[in-house]
Amino acid sequence: MQYAKKDVGFYNYMDKIIKDRKFKFLEISYVKRCGNDIIFSLSEMNYNDNLSDQYKVYDYKGTLIIYDVGDEKDKNLIGFFDAFFKKSNRDISFLPKGRQSIINATAMYFKSDKFITDKYQIQYFMEKDCETK
């Protein structure tokens, strides 16, 4: 599966989220897949509460983004955000550990390679009976 690098809607969405930067980093997690449709969660975080051992680190306009890959084996899912963000070798050990971590979480839904923000389409997808993690 090849995903568009220059999805203006996606970058507008990201810009809105990072505008206020009331968080230390963003964490992305895989949630569900149905064929070519995939949904991730995007969480604004202050504490590293439970990152897995397998993750990828990115930078977007000075914002630290951690994609928690977990135990995923699918190379397309593991490398999904490589086309969207600049890879980073930034050390994340400095992130404070704690329990209260999610400030806000939203869905990132990709339908047939297109980024979708419509809450009704996202809800419909979430209610579909498909593979979940």
N, C-alpha and C positions, 0 to 999 in steps of 0.2 A: 504494500500500500504506500503510495506516495502522497504526501500532504503539501499543500501550497505554503510556500515560505512567506509570501506577502499577502496575507489575509488582513486587509485594512480593518475589518470589523473586530478581529481578534486583538490587534494592537490598540485600537481605540478602547476596547474593554480593559486591557491591561493598564493602559495609561490612566483610566478612571480609578482603578484600584490603587495604583501606586501614588496617585496625586497627593494624598494627605500623609502617607507613610506613617501611620500610627501603629506600626508593627516592626519587628526586627527582620523578619524574612517571610517569604511565601513558600508554602509547602503544597505540592501537587501529589495527588494519589489517584491511582486507577480505581474506578468503581465498577463499570459494567460495559459489556460489548454485545452488540447484536449485528452480526455481519460486518459491514463497513462503518457502522455507527458506534461511537465510543463516547463514554462520559467519564470525566475526571472530576475530582473535587479540588478546589483551590482555596486554601486556608491561609488567612493572615495570622501569623504566629509571633509570639514573644519568647516562648520557651521550647526547647527541644525536649518533647515529652516522650516520644517513642519511635524515633526514626529506626528503620531497619538497617541491617548491615549493607544492603545494596541500595545505593542512591546515586543520583547524578546532580551535579551542581551547575547552575547557570547564573548568568548576570543579564539583567534587562534594565537599562538606564540607571545603573548603580544600585539596583535592587537585587538582593540575594534571593535566588529561587532554588529550592531543593525539590527534586522529583524523587519521591520515595518509591523505588521500584519494587521493594518487597521481595517476594520469591518468584516474581514473574520470569518466565522463560522465553516468551515471544519477543524476538529481536525487534520487530516493528513497534511493539509497545514500549520496549526499553528505550529505543532511540526516537520515540515519537516527537519529543520536543527539541531534538537536535536541529531541526530545520527552522524552529521558531526563535530560539534564544542562543546567545553566545555561551559556549561552554566555558566553565571556569574551574580553576584548580584551587579556589579559595578554601582555606581551612575552616571547617565548621565547628571545630572543637571549642571555639570561643563562645558558642551559643550557650546561654544559661540553661540549665536543666530545671524542670519544674512541672507541676501538674496543670495549672491554669495556663493553657497555651493558645487555644483558638479564640481569636478576637472576632472573626467573621469568616464564614465559609460560603462559597458559591459553587455552582456547577459550571463546568466547561464541557459543552456538548459539541461533538463533531459529527455531522450527518453527511455521509457520502463525501467526505473531504472538506465540507464547508462548516465553518464555525457558526453555531446557532445560539442566540441569546433569548429567544422567545420562550417565556416561562411555561406556556401551554405545551409546546413541543417537547420541552425538557421533561415536564411532568408525564406526558404521554409515553415518552421513551422509558422513563423510570418504572412505569407500571407494566411495561411489556414483559412477557415471560421469556427471558433469554439467559445466557450465561452471566453469572455474577461472580465476583471474586470471593 
